[in-house]
């Protein structure tokens, strides 16, 4: 912070905050309305995209949630929706889910026939290119030559999908926004360490001359040495020789304090541990092992159950609710898998939380009831029999998920066919 004189009145002073950041404009919302009636995002999408790139756990959580929520596809009378998607409904909804997780907003274009009476295509528009614009929407498309083209859409042409947000404004914040500060700190720590080691892992020095003034050639030689010959691991332990004459003296002084690498590692670990909390994603799915966890199958099953019912299920319900205008036009309504789908209803496929052991034990009853055919049971039986449920060591037989009695019963049932 520094004081400057106001140009209108030199006697009046004010204060100016000087801020440095590698995340340009991320925390500065700016005015709500930009030029020509465009409503600006509260956080620049480019800043949110940079956070996606800066944390492996963060980007992994985004993909896990999008794939788990929408990657299973649609159940029910989904043919009408499938026919409207160029690459299939699953792919389109996963991409929309990625935008929702990364930016908190997603945009679905509804393309209608020339007479406007029917929907002929559904297309996802990348959220990073979109913004609200007066009564509709605006898209910026950057071409290979770097020029940007603007395309406007009416409110009827775009379905704006949003995450739930207490701000209640034109854009929603992503659900993980509470970890934004930690992600930014982790990114800054990573970049600082990279620059630290690039500069030979030694803080910057000041060279002082006493009793003599260095020539221009000497100054340029010193500057070139620290610019090219001193930086980087390959240039470690190189020596700079300076001559100052009999009456001169050359000194080196540190300008920065010693850095403790452990502090940065702790900061990165702290950010990593907050990512699962912010995303509502089990740590094990992100490859994070927490102290005190045993890593057994029951523990994973419990985490998946919580993940499905507290994180994924609300996302699917919210997506279908926000798509009601489109579903209504093509004669469909949102349904519920738990209550059973009725004619004209669609729903997203949930995660299968049934352990393999239970599948194997129930298979004979499913065959006898006609739910699973005998051919399907023959295909499932070897896979279920070989799924390990124990922790046998090398050279020991793998414990089967299903009991021997269950598999024997199934084998006898199939033998009669």
N, C-alpha and C positions, 0 to 999 in steps of 0.2 A: 504494500500500500504506500502511495506517495502523494505529496501535495503538489498541486499545480495552480497557476494563476489563471483565472477565467479570462478569456480573450476580450469579453465586453467590458470588464472592469478589472484592471490589474490589481486593485486593492482587495478584491474578493478571492479567496482561495477555496478550493474544494478538494475532495479526496477521490482518487481513482483506484479501483482494485484491478491488479494485473493478474490474470489467471492463465495458467498453462495446462494443457491437457492433450493427450493423444486421441481423445474421443471428441472430435469437433462438433460443437453445438449439441452435445447429447443432453446435457442438463439444462440448457437454456431453451425455454419454450417459445420465447418471442411473443409477438402479438398473435391474437387468436385468428385474425383475418389477414391474409396476405394480399398481394396485388390481384386485381380483377375478381375479387370475391372468393378466392380460394381459402378454405379453412385449414390452417396449418396443424400438423400433428403436435401433441403436447411434448413428445420426445421424438426427435428425428428418426425415421426408420433406418437411416444409414447407421446411426449410433447403436440401435438395437441389433442390426445385422453384424456390427463389429463385435458386440458382446457374444453373439453366436459363434463367431470364429475364435474368440479368445479363450474359451473354456471347453475342454473335452467333455466334462461332466454335464455342462449346460446344454451343449448341442446334442449329446446323447439322450438326455432326458426329453428334449423336444421331439426327437425322432421316435423314441419309445412310446411316448404318449400318443403321437399322431398315428403310428402304425397299429398300436394296440386298440385304439378307440375306433378306427375306421378301416383298417387294413383287411378285416375279415369280410368286408362287403355287406351287401344288403340282404335281408331275409323278407319273405313275403312276395308280393306282386311287384318285383323290382324291374321287370323287363321294360316297362315304360321309361324308367329313368336310365337304364343301361343304353337304350336306343338313342338317348340324347347326348351321350358322352363319347367323345372321340376315342379316348383311351380306356374306357370303362369307368364305372362309377367308383370302384375301389381306389383307383389311381387318383381320380379327381378329388375325392373326399380326403385322401391322405395329404395331398398338396394343400388343400384348404386347411386341414388340421395343422400342418407345418406353419402356415401363415398365422393361424390363431395362436399357436404356442410361441412363435418368435415375436410377433408384433401386437398380439391381442386383437387383431382385426383381420378379416379375410373378405374377399370380394368375388362374387359369382356373377358372371354375365349371363343374362337371359336373352337369347336370340329368338325373335319371333318371326313368323311368316310375314310376307309382304303386306297382307291385309291385317296383320296383327291379331288374328283370331286364335293362333295356336303356337306353342313353343316348339321350335325345331332344333335347338342346340343349347347346351349348357357348357360354359367354359370358365375356368378359373383364371382370374387376372392377378398377377403377382402383387401382393400387398405393398411391396416397397415402391411400386410405380404409381400407386393410387392415392387420391386425396378427395375429400369432400369439396364440392364446388357449387356454391349458390344452392339451387334446388336439385342438383344432381351430383355428378362425380367427374373427376378429371384424371386422366392417365398420361404420364410422361414416358415416351418410348425413345430410348437413346439408340441411334443407329450406329453401324460400324464406323462411320466417319466422325462420330462424336457429336453430331447434331441431334438435338432433342425435338421430337414432334409431340404436340399436345392433342389428345383426343378427349372429347367430352361425351358424357352419357347422361341420359335422363334418369330420374329416380326409378322409373319403371324398368329400366334396363339392367339394374344392378341390385343384387341382394347383398346388403352389408351385414356380414356375420361378425358378432362381437363376443368377447369374453365378458362375464359379469364384472362390473366395475363400479365401485362406490362413487366415483367422480360424476357419473351420470351425464357426460357430455357427448360430443359428436364422435369421439374416438374412445376406445377402451384401452386401459393399460393391460399388459400381459399379466397372467396370474402370478408369475415369479418376480414381479417388480420389487418385492421386498428385499430380494438379494442383489438388486442392481448395484448398490454401493460396494458390496463385497466383491462382485465380479469385476467392477472397474478397478478396485484396489489390486486384485490378483493380476489383472491384465497389466497394470502399471508396474507391479513388482516383477513380472516376467520380462517386460521390456527393459526395465532397469538392469536386471541381471544380465540380459543379453548384451546390452550396451557396455556393462561393466566388464564382462569377459572379452568383448570385442576390443576393448581398450587395454588388454593385457591384465585385467583384473587389478589394476593399480589406480588409485584416485589421481585426479589431475594435480599437477605441480605448477608452481611459479618459479621461474628462473630469474634471479636477481644478480645484477652486476654492481660491484662497489669499487669506486676509484677509477673506473674506466667506462667508456661508452661503446657498446658493440656497434660494429659497422653494419651497414645494410646487408652485406653478404652474409655476415654471421647471423643476423636475425632471420634471414630467409632460410639459411641452412638449418637452424634450430626448429623453425616452424615446419619445414619439410620433413625433418626427422620425426617429430611427434605426429605428423599427419600420416605418413606412409610407413616409416621404418620401425616405429615404436608400437603401433596398435596391432592387435591380433595375437593369437596364440603362437603362430609361427615365428613371430618376431620377439618372443620372450627372451629376456636376459641379454639383449643387445646393449652395446655401450655407446654413449655419446661422449666425445672428447671435445672440450672447450678450452681455448687458451685466452688468457686475459692480460698477459704481460706481467712484468715483475711487480708493479704497484697495484694491480687489479685483483679482484676477488669475485668468484662466481659462487652463488648459493642456490640451493633448491629448497623450496618451502611447500608443504602440503596445504592445499586450499580446502580440502574436505576431510571429514573425520573417517576413521576406519569403519568399514561396513561389516556387520555381522550377517553372514549368509543365512544362519539359522533363523533369523527373524523373518526373512522373506519366505523361507520354506514354511514356517508356521502360518504366515499370512495366506499363502496359497492353499495350505491344508484346511485352514478355517473357512475359506471360501468354498472349497470342495464339499465340506461337511454341511454347508447351508443349502447347497443346490437341491438335494433330495427333499428337504423340508419345504423349500419354496415351490417346488414342482409337484409335491405330493406323490413322489415316485419312490418305490422301495430302493434302498441303497444297493442291495445285492444285484438288482437289475442293471444298475449303472456300473457294476464292477467295483463297488466300494465295500470293503470289509471293515466293519466296526468292531472295536475291542469288546469282548464278551459274547459275541455271536458265535454259535457253534456251526452254523452252515448246514444243518440237517434239512431233510426234505420237508418236515413239518413246519420249520421256520419259514422256508420259501413259500410254502402253500399259504401260510397265514398272511405273509406280505402281499402275495398276489390277490388274495381275497379282499384285503383292505384296499389295494390299488384298484381293483375292478369296481367295487361298490362306492368308494368315496371319491375317486378321481375320474375313471373312464365312463362309468354309467351316467353321471350328470352331463358329461360332455356330449355323449350320444343323444341324450334327451334334448339338450339345448340346441344341438344342430338340427334335429328334426323339427323342433318348435319354430326355429327361425326360418325353416324352409316350408312352412305351412302354405304361404301364398303360391309357391310353385307346385307343391303337391296337390293343392286344391284344383289348380288349372288342369292337371293331368288325371284327375279323378282318384287321388290317393289321400290317405290320412296317416299320421304317425301311429304306430302300434307299440305294444309292449311284449317282449319275449316271455316275461314271467306270467302274464295273464293269457298268453296265447294270441296269435295273430288271426284276425278275422279277414274275410274277403275285402280287398281294397286297402289293406294296411301294409306298411313297410316298417322295418326296424333294422338297426345295425346289429351285426352278429357279435355277441359278447365273447369274452375269453372263456375257454373251457377249463374250469377249475377242478375237474374231477381227477383225482390221482390215478395213475395207471393201474395200481393195485385194485382199486374199486371197479375200474372198467373190466378187468379180467374176471373178477368175482361175479359180476353181473351179466357177463356175456352169455352163459347158458340160458338164463331166464329170458334174455332178449331174443335168443334164437327160438326158444319154445313159444314165445309170444308172437313171433313173426315180425318183430321190429327189425331184426338183423337177419339177412339171408344166410344160408349155410356157406355159400361161397365167400361172403364177406367175413364170416367168422373164421374160415380157414386162413384168410389173409391176415386177420388181426391176431390170431392165436400165437404164431411164432414171435411176433413183435412184442406182445404182452408178456410172453414167457421169458424173454431174454432181457427185459428191462430190469436193471439191477436195483435192488432195494437195500442192499447191505454195503459194507465197506471192506470187502474181502481184499486181502493183500495179494501180492504177485504169486501166481501158481495156485491160488485157491479158487474154487468154483464160485461163480457169481450167484448171489442169492436172488431167487425169482420174486417178482412183485406179488404174484398170485400164489396161493397155497397149492400144494400138489393135488389136493382133493378137488379144487375148482377146475384145474386144467384136465384132470382125469375125467371128470364129469363131462366137460366139453368135448374131449376127444371121443368118449363113448357116444355122445350124441351125434357127432359128425360121422362116426363109423357106421351108424345106422342108415345114413342117407345113400 
